[in-house]
């Protein structure tokens, strides 16, 4: 992961290039763009993102008059100095660097089923063989920065509408650049890097910031989950496969009204677009709702999201078994939640990370309180997923 280096890229822009993009965004002839601005978006970037920035300005139209315009520019390139440098060259790996440009180029994102949409790509430039610029529609969040619970629920339904449409209404895409084996690769990475070692060390649970914030039986339940991870992954492979966004957390979603007056959930960052088991796409939204600084840490809320997701599946004529969707959700929530909890406990014992959190106006203690609630949810889902997988 890295931070935006937008100033470097903004300096590479010239006015004719900006005018071409503004013309496509407006759908009208542009004579010149006399005034334009750009700034980096203050977000953490994915492994294949060089910069993310917003450009906006005023265009002088060819037929006379002026019009304001705004675009988001995403610079995509392979990482060279990270642990994902090799994986980013593998078209089936979730970290493949060219996946998002190829997804836009294919037309797959133009007309998604149900209430989920992608921002319109007005221009895709291959600046070099190792760098692609995506000029994307700027989509302000009409629900604001803090979503009410009901908006999360609607987004869950929209994710279900996407998952339910394949292969019932539409054939499952077979593009060679779609990600595969998403969770197997994630779990393999965790095995390689730490194997959840902190969970098995009693000293972890005695740490002053950690002690008392988690159920006493959590380490044993996590051990049961981790010992059965291979069986769970095998069971997930046997569930129906569908198309999934792959990274549908709150930061990658925006609310807006569609042309018909119905609410649409616009999903950004399609770099992890993949085929996978039904139910899995809800995981990132649910985790973010539990753990985000503006979320809702409640087990009941997670079940509300799941109900809405299944409603979305059925609205897309999905005819699968309810148990398959439930296994897909509970198993991925448990496995993803466990690996992220390990990251959180690592951060809790790192002075620099605690200080960085404090600089952002948060405390590690309050973050761990949310993790305590979330861990209870993960453990219950782990127990349920194991029973479903072995039944």
NUBALO-124422 format. One record per residue (C-alpha): chain; x, y, z. Coordinates in nm, 3 decimals, padded with zeros to 5 digits. Example, Ala and Ser with C-alpha at 12.3 -4.5 7.8 and 13.67 -1.06 7.14 Angstrom:
% residues 2
<site kette="A" x="01.230" y="-00.450" z="00.780"/>
<site kette="A" x="01.367" y="-00.106" z="00.714"/>
***
This chain:
% residues 391
<site kette="A" x="00.000" y="00.000" z="00.000"/>
<site kette="A" x="00.114" y="00.359" z="-00.049"/>
<site kette="A" x="00.006" y="00.718" z="-00.036"/>
<site kette="A" x="-00.089" y="00.931" z="-00.336"/>
<site kette="A" x="00.190" y="01.097" z="-00.529"/>
<site kette="A" x="-00.051" y="01.320" z="-00.715"/>
<site kette="A" x="00.180" y="01.624" z="-00.749"/>
<site kette="A" x="00.425" y="01.420" z="-00.958"/>
<site kette="A" x="00.149" y="01.319" z="-01.198"/>
<site kette="A" x="-00.021" y="01.659" z="-01.209"/>
<site kette="A" x="00.302" y="01.812" z="-01.334"/>
<site kette="A" x="00.294" y="01.570" z="-01.628"/>
<site kette="A" x="-00.040" y="01.703" z="-01.754"/>
<site kette="A" x="-00.079" y="01.960" z="-02.026"/>
<site kette="A" x="-00.384" y="02.164" z="-02.126"/>
<site kette="A" x="-00.463" y="01.982" z="-02.456"/>
<site kette="A" x="-00.470" y="01.651" z="-02.272"/>
<site kette="A" x="-00.701" y="01.791" z="-02.005"/>
<site kette="A" x="-00.924" y="01.947" z="-02.271"/>
<site kette="A" x="-00.967" y="01.611" z="-02.445"/>
<site kette="A" x="-01.085" y="01.451" z="-02.122"/>
<site kette="A" x="-01.313" y="01.744" z="-02.037"/>
<site kette="A" x="-01.472" y="01.720" z="-02.383"/>
<site kette="A" x="-01.551" y="01.354" z="-02.331"/>
<site kette="A" x="-01.686" y="01.419" z="-01.983"/>
<site kette="A" x="-01.917" y="01.693" z="-02.106"/>
<site kette="A" x="-02.012" y="01.522" z="-02.432"/>
<site kette="A" x="-01.974" y="01.857" z="-02.608"/>
<site kette="A" x="-01.711" y="02.021" z="-02.825"/>
<site kette="A" x="-01.450" y="02.201" z="-02.616"/>
<site kette="A" x="-01.240" y="02.476" z="-02.768"/>
<site kette="A" x="-01.009" y="02.520" z="-02.470"/>
<site kette="A" x="-00.986" y="02.470" z="-02.096"/>
<site kette="A" x="-00.851" y="02.805" z="-01.977"/>
<site kette="A" x="-00.877" y="02.723" z="-01.607"/>
<site kette="A" x="-00.836" y="02.391" z="-01.429"/>
<site kette="A" x="-00.718" y="02.261" z="-01.092"/>
<site kette="A" x="-00.607" y="01.930" z="-00.953"/>
<site kette="A" x="-00.551" y="01.779" z="-00.611"/>
<site kette="A" x="-00.467" y="01.440" z="-00.473"/>
<site kette="A" x="-00.738" y="01.249" z="-00.293"/>
<site kette="A" x="-00.625" y="01.176" z="00.061"/>
<site kette="A" x="-00.686" y="00.804" z="00.065"/>
<site kette="A" x="-00.475" y="00.493" z="00.102"/>
<site kette="A" x="-00.413" y="00.340" z="-00.236"/>
<site kette="A" x="-00.420" y="-00.016" z="-00.361"/>
<site kette="A" x="-00.109" y="-00.203" z="-00.465"/>
<site kette="A" x="-00.146" y="-00.111" z="-00.835"/>
<site kette="A" x="-00.242" y="00.255" z="-00.791"/>
<site kette="A" x="00.024" y="00.518" z="-00.848"/>
<site kette="A" x="-00.201" y="00.814" z="-00.773"/>
<site kette="A" x="-00.563" y="00.913" z="-00.733"/>
<site kette="A" x="-00.657" y="01.274" z="-00.798"/>
<site kette="A" x="-00.951" y="01.497" z="-00.882"/>
<site kette="A" x="-00.932" y="01.743" z="-01.171"/>
<site kette="A" x="-01.193" y="02.012" z="-01.221"/>
<site kette="A" x="-01.226" y="02.338" z="-01.406"/>
<site kette="A" x="-01.419" y="02.540" z="-01.661"/>
<site kette="A" x="-01.426" y="02.455" z="-02.031"/>
<site kette="A" x="-01.485" y="02.704" z="-02.309"/>
<site kette="A" x="-01.721" y="02.532" z="-02.549"/>
<site kette="A" x="-01.676" y="02.520" z="-02.924"/>
<site kette="A" x="-02.025" y="02.660" z="-02.985"/>
<site kette="A" x="-01.980" y="02.939" z="-02.733"/>
<site kette="A" x="-02.034" y="02.959" z="-02.361"/>
<site kette="A" x="-01.864" y="02.780" z="-02.074"/>
<site kette="A" x="-01.933" y="02.469" z="-01.868"/>
<site kette="A" x="-01.785" y="02.337" z="-01.542"/>
<site kette="A" x="-01.646" y="01.983" z="-01.536"/>
<site kette="A" x="-01.490" y="01.744" z="-01.287"/>
<site kette="A" x="-01.315" y="01.408" z="-01.322"/>
<site kette="A" x="-01.128" y="01.160" z="-01.102"/>
<site kette="A" x="-00.801" y="01.036" z="-01.250"/>
<site kette="A" x="-00.655" y="00.705" z="-01.139"/>
<site kette="A" x="-00.302" y="00.617" z="-01.243"/>
<site kette="A" x="-00.252" y="00.240" z="-01.256"/>
<site kette="A" x="00.091" y="00.077" z="-01.267"/>
<site kette="A" x="00.257" y="-00.243" z="-01.141"/>
<site kette="A" x="00.421" y="-00.218" z="-00.799"/>
<site kette="A" x="00.797" y="-00.266" z="-00.810"/>
<site kette="A" x="00.911" y="-00.267" z="-00.448"/>
<site kette="A" x="00.637" y="-00.445" z="-00.254"/>
<site kette="A" x="00.557" y="-00.801" z="-00.157"/>
<site kette="A" x="00.305" y="-00.805" z="-00.445"/>
<site kette="A" x="00.551" y="-00.722" z="-00.724"/>
<site kette="A" x="00.541" y="-01.075" z="-00.865"/>
<site kette="A" x="00.172" y="-01.140" z="-00.800"/>
<site kette="A" x="00.081" y="-00.818" z="-00.982"/>
<site kette="A" x="00.196" y="-00.982" z="-01.308"/>
<site kette="A" x="-00.034" y="-01.282" z="-01.267"/>
<site kette="A" x="-00.368" y="-01.218" z="-01.446"/>
<site kette="A" x="-00.555" y="-01.450" z="-01.208"/>
<site kette="A" x="-00.411" y="-01.307" z="-00.887"/>
<site kette="A" x="-00.623" y="-01.053" z="-00.699"/>
<site kette="A" x="-00.331" y="-00.805" z="-00.716"/>
<site kette="A" x="-00.300" y="-00.813" z="-01.100"/>
<site kette="A" x="-00.219" y="-00.455" z="-01.196"/>
<site kette="A" x="-00.398" y="-00.429" z="-01.531"/>
<site kette="A" x="-00.734" y="-00.574" z="-01.424"/>
<site kette="A" x="-00.926" y="-00.250" z="-01.379"/>
<site kette="A" x="-00.824" y="-00.096" z="-01.714"/>
<site kette="A" x="-00.909" y="-00.425" z="-01.886"/>
<site kette="A" x="-01.247" y="-00.440" z="-01.711"/>
<site kette="A" x="-01.336" y="-00.094" z="-01.840"/>
<site kette="A" x="-01.203" y="-00.173" z="-02.187"/>
<site kette="A" x="-01.413" y="-00.493" z="-02.203"/>
<site kette="A" x="-01.744" y="-00.311" z="-02.148"/>
<site kette="A" x="-01.829" y="-00.540" z="-01.857"/>
<site kette="A" x="-01.873" y="-00.244" z="-01.621"/>
<site kette="A" x="-02.095" y="-00.038" z="-01.851"/>
<site kette="A" x="-02.426" y="-00.208" z="-01.776"/>
<site kette="A" x="-02.409" y="-00.395" z="-01.448"/>
<site kette="A" x="-02.721" y="-00.572" z="-01.323"/>
<site kette="A" x="-02.940" y="-00.436" z="-01.046"/>
<site kette="A" x="-02.861" y="-00.128" z="-00.842"/>
<site kette="A" x="-02.481" y="-00.148" z="-00.856"/>
<site kette="A" x="-02.291" y="00.067" z="-01.104"/>
<site kette="A" x="-01.935" y="00.165" z="-01.191"/>
<site kette="A" x="-01.830" y="00.525" z="-01.262"/>
<site kette="A" x="-01.817" y="00.598" z="-01.633"/>
<site kette="A" x="-01.469" y="00.585" z="-01.782"/>
<site kette="A" x="-01.444" y="00.874" z="-02.027"/>
<site kette="A" x="-01.086" y="00.807" z="-02.131"/>
<site kette="A" x="-00.828" y="00.533" z="-02.080"/>
<site kette="A" x="-00.473" y="00.628" z="-02.178"/>
<site kette="A" x="-00.177" y="00.395" z="-02.195"/>
<site kette="A" x="00.087" y="00.649" z="-02.103"/>
<site kette="A" x="00.358" y="00.381" z="-02.121"/>
<site kette="A" x="00.346" y="00.001" z="-02.145"/>
<site kette="A" x="00.363" y="00.002" z="-01.764"/>
<site kette="A" x="00.122" y="00.287" z="-01.683"/>
<site kette="A" x="-00.246" y="00.345" z="-01.761"/>
<site kette="A" x="-00.445" y="00.659" z="-01.678"/>
<site kette="A" x="-00.816" y="00.611" z="-01.616"/>
<site kette="A" x="-01.022" y="00.930" z="-01.643"/>
<site kette="A" x="-01.337" y="00.853" z="-01.448"/>
<site kette="A" x="-01.668" y="01.018" z="-01.378"/>
<site kette="A" x="-01.662" y="01.212" z="-01.051"/>
<site kette="A" x="-01.946" y="01.077" z="-00.833"/>
<site kette="A" x="-02.023" y="01.282" z="-00.521"/>
<site kette="A" x="-02.185" y="01.078" z="-00.245"/>
<site kette="A" x="-02.541" y="01.206" z="-00.222"/>
<site kette="A" x="-02.591" y="01.029" z="00.112"/>
<site kette="A" x="-02.299" y="01.219" z="00.265"/>
<site kette="A" x="-01.982" y="01.094" z="00.433"/>
<site kette="A" x="-02.169" y="00.920" z="00.716"/>
<site kette="A" x="-02.418" y="00.667" z="00.583"/>
<site kette="A" x="-02.724" y="00.582" z="00.789"/>
<site kette="A" x="-02.771" y="00.214" z="00.859"/>
<site kette="A" x="-03.044" y="00.199" z="00.594"/>
<site kette="A" x="-02.796" y="00.299" z="00.321"/>
<site kette="A" x="-02.561" y="00.017" z="00.412"/>
<site kette="A" x="-02.859" y="-00.217" z="00.391"/>
<site kette="A" x="-02.945" y="-00.092" z="00.042"/>
<site kette="A" x="-02.584" y="-00.135" z="-00.071"/>
<site kette="A" x="-02.595" y="-00.495" z="00.058"/>
<site kette="A" x="-02.904" y="-00.559" z="-00.153"/>
<site kette="A" x="-02.733" y="-00.411" z="-00.458"/>
<site kette="A" x="-02.433" y="-00.641" z="-00.407"/>
<site kette="A" x="-02.678" y="-00.931" z="-00.391"/>
<site kette="A" x="-02.838" y="-00.818" z="-00.717"/>
<site kette="A" x="-02.496" y="-00.832" z="-00.882"/>
<site kette="A" x="-02.416" y="-01.176" z="-00.741"/>
<site kette="A" x="-02.758" y="-01.319" z="-00.820"/>
<site kette="A" x="-02.750" y="-01.222" z="-01.186"/>
<site kette="A" x="-02.463" y="-01.462" z="-01.266"/>
<site kette="A" x="-02.518" y="-01.715" z="-01.409"/>
<site kette="A" x="-02.899" y="-01.695" z="-01.381"/>
<site kette="A" x="-02.955" y="-01.391" z="-01.604"/>
<site kette="A" x="-02.611" y="-01.351" z="-01.757"/>
<site kette="A" x="-02.334" y="-01.597" z="-01.836"/>
<site kette="A" x="-02.043" y="-01.585" z="-01.597"/>
<site kette="A" x="-01.760" y="-01.396" z="-01.773"/>
<site kette="A" x="-01.456" y="-01.602" z="-01.865"/>
<site kette="A" x="-01.204" y="-01.325" z="-01.929"/>
<site kette="A" x="-00.847" y="-01.442" z="-01.857"/>
<site kette="A" x="-00.780" y="-01.135" z="-01.642"/>
<site kette="A" x="-01.061" y="-01.197" z="-01.391"/>
<site kette="A" x="-00.932" y="-01.290" z="-01.048"/>
<site kette="A" x="-00.967" y="-01.646" z="-00.925"/>
<site kette="A" x="-00.908" y="-01.829" z="-00.596"/>
<site kette="A" x="-00.929" y="-01.496" z="-00.411"/>
<site kette="A" x="-00.962" y="-01.633" z="-00.058"/>
<site kette="A" x="-00.722" y="-01.922" z="-00.111"/>
<site kette="A" x="-00.455" y="-01.672" z="-00.209"/>
<site kette="A" x="-00.536" y="-01.447" z="00.086"/>
<site kette="A" x="-00.517" y="-01.733" z="00.333"/>
<site kette="A" x="-00.197" y="-01.862" z="00.174"/>
<site kette="A" x="-00.043" y="-01.518" z="00.223"/>
<site kette="A" x="-00.144" y="-01.519" z="00.591"/>
<site kette="A" x="00.007" y="-01.866" z="00.633"/>
<site kette="A" x="00.330" y="-01.751" z="00.475"/>
<site kette="A" x="00.365" y="-01.424" z="00.666"/>
<site kette="A" x="00.252" y="-01.503" z="01.021"/>
<site kette="A" x="00.016" y="-01.804" z="01.038"/>
<site kette="A" x="-00.185" y="-01.607" z="01.297"/>
<site kette="A" x="00.102" y="-01.656" z="01.542"/>
<site kette="A" x="-00.014" y="-01.388" z="01.787"/>
<site kette="A" x="-00.335" y="-01.581" z="01.855"/>
<site kette="A" x="-00.141" y="-01.879" z="01.988"/>
<site kette="A" x="00.074" y="-01.674" z="02.225"/>
<site kette="A" x="-00.083" y="-01.627" z="02.570"/>
<site kette="A" x="00.115" y="-01.304" z="02.611"/>
<site kette="A" x="-00.096" y="-01.145" z="02.338"/>
<site kette="A" x="-00.416" y="-01.175" z="02.542"/>
<site kette="A" x="-00.242" y="-01.041" z="02.855"/>
<site kette="A" x="-00.129" y="-00.719" z="02.683"/>
<site kette="A" x="-00.267" y="-00.420" z="02.877"/>
<site kette="A" x="-00.460" y="-00.287" z="02.578"/>
<site kette="A" x="-00.597" y="-00.628" z="02.476"/>
<site kette="A" x="-00.677" y="-00.800" z="02.806"/>
<site kette="A" x="-01.045" y="-00.801" z="02.894"/>
<site kette="A" x="-01.166" y="-00.679" z="02.557"/>
<site kette="A" x="-01.222" y="-01.021" z="02.400"/>
<site kette="A" x="-01.415" y="-01.334" z="02.505"/>
<site kette="A" x="-01.207" y="-01.578" z="02.710"/>
<site kette="A" x="-01.282" y="-01.863" z="02.469"/>
<site kette="A" x="-01.183" y="-01.665" z="02.158"/>
<site kette="A" x="-00.830" y="-01.815" z="02.118"/>
<site kette="A" x="-00.971" y="-02.171" z="02.124"/>
<site kette="A" x="-01.244" y="-02.083" z="01.872"/>
<site kette="A" x="-00.989" y="-01.916" z="01.645"/>
<site kette="A" x="-00.770" y="-02.227" z="01.666"/>
<site kette="A" x="-01.068" y="-02.442" z="01.565"/>
<site kette="A" x="-01.133" y="-02.214" z="01.268"/>
<site kette="A" x="-00.771" y="-02.207" z="01.155"/>
<site kette="A" x="-00.731" y="-02.583" z="01.187"/>
<site kette="A" x="-01.031" y="-02.628" z="00.955"/>
<site kette="A" x="-00.942" y="-02.360" z="00.703"/>
<site kette="A" x="-00.860" y="-02.612" z="00.427"/>
<site kette="A" x="-01.197" y="-02.784" z="00.470"/>
<site kette="A" x="-01.373" y="-02.447" z="00.461"/>
<site kette="A" x="-01.192" y="-02.341" z="00.144"/>
<site kette="A" x="-01.279" y="-02.672" z="-00.020"/>
<site kette="A" x="-01.643" y="-02.626" z="00.079"/>
<site kette="A" x="-01.644" y="-02.274" z="-00.067"/>
<site kette="A" x="-01.517" y="-02.412" z="-00.397"/>
<site kette="A" x="-01.824" y="-02.634" z="-00.411"/>
<site kette="A" x="-02.069" y="-02.343" z="-00.373"/>
<site kette="A" x="-02.210" y="-02.159" z="-00.678"/>
<site kette="A" x="-01.966" y="-01.916" z="-00.837"/>
<site kette="A" x="-02.063" y="-01.564" z="-00.939"/>
<site kette="A" x="-01.913" y="-01.228" z="-01.033"/>
<site kette="A" x="-01.793" y="-01.018" z="-00.740"/>
<site kette="A" x="-01.650" y="-00.671" z="-00.699"/>
<site kette="A" x="-01.394" y="-00.808" z="-00.456"/>
<site kette="A" x="-01.336" y="-00.499" z="-00.240"/>
<site kette="A" x="-01.676" y="-00.347" z="-00.165"/>
<site kette="A" x="-01.594" y="-00.166" z="00.157"/>
<site kette="A" x="-01.749" y="00.171" z="00.245"/>
<site kette="A" x="-01.462" y="00.381" z="00.107"/>
<site kette="A" x="-01.518" y="00.227" z="-00.236"/>
<site kette="A" x="-01.892" y="00.300" z="-00.247"/>
<site kette="A" x="-02.097" y="00.611" z="-00.317"/>
<site kette="A" x="-02.473" y="00.673" z="-00.317"/>
<site kette="A" x="-02.657" y="00.859" z="-00.592"/>
<site kette="A" x="-02.995" y="00.876" z="-00.763"/>
<site kette="A" x="-03.023" y="00.709" z="-01.101"/>
<site kette="A" x="-03.198" y="00.868" z="-01.400"/>
<site kette="A" x="-03.517" y="00.679" z="-01.304"/>
<site kette="A" x="-03.514" y="00.828" z="-00.955"/>
<site kette="A" x="-03.408" y="00.504" z="-00.785"/>
<site kette="A" x="-03.103" y="00.495" z="-00.559"/>
<site kette="A" x="-02.787" y="00.347" z="-00.709"/>
<site kette="A" x="-02.471" y="00.231" z="-00.534"/>
<site kette="A" x="-02.167" y="00.335" z="-00.737"/>
<site kette="A" x="-01.867" y="00.111" z="-00.670"/>
<site kette="A" x="-01.514" y="00.235" z="-00.734"/>
<site kette="A" x="-01.186" y="00.044" z="-00.757"/>
<site kette="A" x="-01.263" y="-00.267" z="-00.964"/>
<site kette="A" x="-00.905" y="-00.391" z="-00.938"/>
<site kette="A" x="-01.015" y="-00.703" z="-00.746"/>
<site kette="A" x="-01.299" y="-00.796" z="-00.984"/>
<site kette="A" x="-01.319" y="-01.172" z="-00.976"/>
<site kette="A" x="-01.528" y="-01.484" z="-00.988"/>
<site kette="A" x="-01.596" y="-01.634" z="-00.650"/>
<site kette="A" x="-01.849" y="-01.792" z="-00.422"/>
<site kette="A" x="-02.187" y="-01.635" z="-00.366"/>
<site kette="A" x="-02.205" y="-01.447" z="-00.035"/>
<site kette="A" x="-01.840" y="-01.340" z="-00.030"/>
<site kette="A" x="-01.895" y="-00.992" z="-00.176"/>
<site kette="A" x="-02.085" y="-00.886" z="00.134"/>
<site kette="A" x="-01.785" y="-00.948" z="00.358"/>
<site kette="A" x="-01.597" y="-00.620" z="00.308"/>
<site kette="A" x="-01.912" y="-00.411" z="00.351"/>
<site kette="A" x="-02.004" y="-00.597" z="00.670"/>
<site kette="A" x="-01.651" y="-00.572" z="00.812"/>
<site kette="A" x="-01.639" y="-00.202" z="00.738"/>
<site kette="A" x="-01.977" y="-00.147" z="00.900"/>
<site kette="A" x="-01.860" y="-00.327" z="01.213"/>
<site kette="A" x="-01.519" y="-00.165" z="01.236"/>
<site kette="A" x="-01.522" y="00.165" z="01.052"/>
<site kette="A" x="-01.495" y="00.486" z="01.255"/>
<site kette="A" x="-01.840" y="00.578" z="01.122"/>
<site kette="A" x="-01.985" y="00.230" z="01.132"/>
<site kette="A" x="-02.232" y="00.040" z="01.348"/>
<site kette="A" x="-02.060" y="-00.221" z="01.569"/>
<site kette="A" x="-02.349" y="-00.462" z="01.623"/>
<site kette="A" x="-02.399" y="-00.829" z="01.544"/>
<site kette="A" x="-02.766" y="-00.762" z="01.468"/>
<site kette="A" x="-02.670" y="-00.513" z="01.196"/>
<site kette="A" x="-02.459" y="-00.776" z="01.020"/>
<site kette="A" x="-02.758" y="-01.009" z="01.001"/>
<site kette="A" x="-02.967" y="-00.723" z="00.861"/>
<site kette="A" x="-02.709" y="-00.678" z="00.587"/>
<site kette="A" x="-02.714" y="-01.048" z="00.509"/>
<site kette="A" x="-03.094" y="-01.053" z="00.481"/>
<site kette="A" x="-03.079" y="-00.762" z="00.237"/>
<site kette="A" x="-02.806" y="-00.937" z="00.035"/>
<site kette="A" x="-03.020" y="-01.251" z="00.001"/>
<site kette="A" x="-03.317" y="-01.034" z="-00.100"/>
<site kette="A" x="-03.094" y="-00.895" z="-00.375"/>
<site kette="A" x="-02.998" y="-01.244" z="-00.488"/>
<site kette="A" x="-03.362" y="-01.344" z="-00.516"/>
<site kette="A" x="-03.454" y="-01.021" z="-00.695"/>
<site kette="A" x="-03.207" y="-01.123" z="-00.967"/>
<site kette="A" x="-03.379" y="-01.462" z="-01.001"/>
<site kette="A" x="-03.104" y="-01.649" z="-00.820"/>
<site kette="A" x="-03.225" y="-02.005" z="-00.768"/>
<site kette="A" x="-02.945" y="-02.140" z="-00.553"/>
<site kette="A" x="-02.972" y="-02.300" z="-00.211"/>
<site kette="A" x="-02.994" y="-02.066" z="00.088"/>
<site kette="A" x="-02.729" y="-02.276" z="00.265"/>
<site kette="A" x="-02.477" y="-02.201" z="-00.011"/>
<site kette="A" x="-02.512" y="-01.827" z="00.032"/>
<site kette="A" x="-02.495" y="-01.862" z="00.409"/>
<site kette="A" x="-02.180" y="-02.075" z="00.392"/>
<site kette="A" x="-02.021" y="-01.830" z="00.149"/>
<site kette="A" x="-02.086" y="-01.538" z="00.381"/>
<site kette="A" x="-02.005" y="-01.698" z="00.717"/>
<site kette="A" x="-01.687" y="-01.872" z="00.600"/>
<site kette="A" x="-01.543" y="-01.564" z="00.430"/>
<site kette="A" x="-01.642" y="-01.339" z="00.722"/>
<site kette="A" x="-01.475" y="-01.575" z="00.966"/>
<site kette="A" x="-01.153" y="-01.622" z="00.768"/>
<site kette="A" x="-01.121" y="-01.258" z="00.658"/>
<site kette="A" x="-01.214" y="-01.139" z="01.005"/>
<site kette="A" x="-00.954" y="-01.360" z="01.172"/>
<site kette="A" x="-00.670" y="-01.241" z="00.950"/>
<site kette="A" x="-00.768" y="-00.877" z="01.000"/>
<site kette="A" x="-00.800" y="-00.924" z="01.374"/>
<site kette="A" x="-00.443" y="-01.053" z="01.373"/>
<site kette="A" x="-00.338" y="-00.733" z="01.197"/>
<site kette="A" x="-00.526" y="-00.526" z="01.458"/>
<site kette="A" x="-00.359" y="-00.704" z="01.750"/>
<site kette="A" x="-00.022" y="-00.652" z="01.583"/>
<site kette="A" x="-00.099" y="-00.281" z="01.552"/>
<site kette="A" x="-00.210" y="-00.262" z="01.915"/>
<site kette="A" x="00.138" y="-00.365" z="02.027"/>
<site kette="A" x="00.317" y="-00.121" z="01.795"/>
<site kette="A" x="00.384" y="00.222" z="01.946"/>
<site kette="A" x="00.417" y="00.392" z="01.607"/>
<site kette="A" x="00.080" y="00.262" z="01.490"/>
<site kette="A" x="-00.084" y="00.371" z="01.812"/>
<site kette="A" x="00.062" y="00.718" z="01.768"/>
<site kette="A" x="-00.052" y="00.734" z="01.405"/>
<site kette="A" x="-00.406" y="00.642" z="01.511"/>
<site kette="A" x="-00.401" y="00.913" z="01.778"/>
<site kette="A" x="-00.290" y="01.170" z="01.521"/>
<site kette="A" x="-00.607" y="01.087" z="01.329"/>
<site kette="A" x="-00.822" y="01.163" z="01.632"/>
<site kette="A" x="-00.878" y="00.801" z="01.739"/>
<site kette="A" x="-00.745" y="00.582" z="02.016"/>
<site kette="A" x="-00.631" y="00.222" z="02.001"/>
<site kette="A" x="-00.850" y="00.146" z="02.302"/>
<site kette="A" x="-01.169" y="00.253" z="02.123"/>
<site kette="A" x="-01.063" y="00.067" z="01.809"/>
<site kette="A" x="-01.009" y="-00.250" z="02.011"/>
<site kette="A" x="-01.352" y="-00.211" z="02.172"/>
<site kette="A" x="-01.501" y="-00.235" z="01.822"/>
<site kette="A" x="-01.275" y="-00.529" z="01.745"/>
<site kette="A" x="-01.404" y="-00.703" z="02.057"/>
<site kette="A" x="-01.760" y="-00.684" z="01.924"/>
<site kette="A" x="-01.647" y="-00.787" z="01.577"/>
<site kette="A" x="-01.448" y="-01.083" z="01.709"/>
<site kette="A" x="-01.760" y="-01.217" z="01.877"/>
<site kette="A" x="-01.933" y="-01.201" z="01.538"/>
<site kette="A" x="-01.639" y="-01.371" z="01.361"/>
<site kette="A" x="-01.628" y="-01.651" z="01.618"/>
<site kette="A" x="-02.000" y="-01.722" z="01.590"/>
<site kette="A" x="-01.976" y="-01.724" z="01.212"/>
<site kette="A" x="-01.674" y="-01.953" z="01.225"/>
<site kette="A" x="-01.869" y="-02.203" z="01.434"/>
<site kette="A" x="-02.163" y="-02.183" z="01.195"/>
<site kette="A" x="-01.947" y="-02.211" z="00.881"/>
<site kette="A" x="-01.771" y="-02.522" z="01.015"/>
<site kette="A" x="-02.104" y="-02.689" z="01.085"/>
<site kette="A" x="-02.235" y="-02.597" z="00.738"/>
<site kette="A" x="-01.916" y="-02.715" z="00.565"/>
<site kette="A" x="-01.903" y="-03.046" z="00.745"/>
<site kette="A" x="-02.274" y="-03.125" z="00.734"/>
***
